[in-house]
Amino acid sequence: MTATAPSQYYEHHIFFCLNQRANGEACCADHGAQAAFDRCKAQVKARGLNGPGKVRVNKAGCMDRCQGGPIAVVYPEGVWYTYVDEKDIDEIVESHLQNGKVVERLLTPPHLGR
Ligand code: FES
């Protein structure tokens, strides 16, 4: 019997950390995470990219990379992004989610964790 790779339900699955901390520690929610999530969802839909076999945009809690926040991660590639504004989100949608090209300038530095 030969092993076959499981089929992917989504081509790209992007998660946005929306974590809000009450204790004053750094968190993605303090850096526009909700607005970025909303923007990404709207852009993916406007481009007709949403749905099975295509793209899914999901909320997530803390992913323990708060120092690089605000954070979003794309699977199955496991590419981590640190974004600043709507322009960055639009670039991730067009370049990575639509055309499969990683946006190098927005990659989260590998050493940044919690
Ligand atoms: S609060 Fe967003 S990664 Fe921790």
Boltz pocket constraint, residues with backbone or C-beta under 6 A from the ligand:
constraints:
  - pocket:
      binder: B
      contacts: [[A, 17], [A, 18], [A, 19], [A, 20], [A, 26], [A, 27], [A, 28], [A, 29], [A, 61], [A, 62], [A, 63], [A, 64], [A, 65], [A, 66], [A, 69], [A, 70], [A, 71]]
      max_distance: 6.0
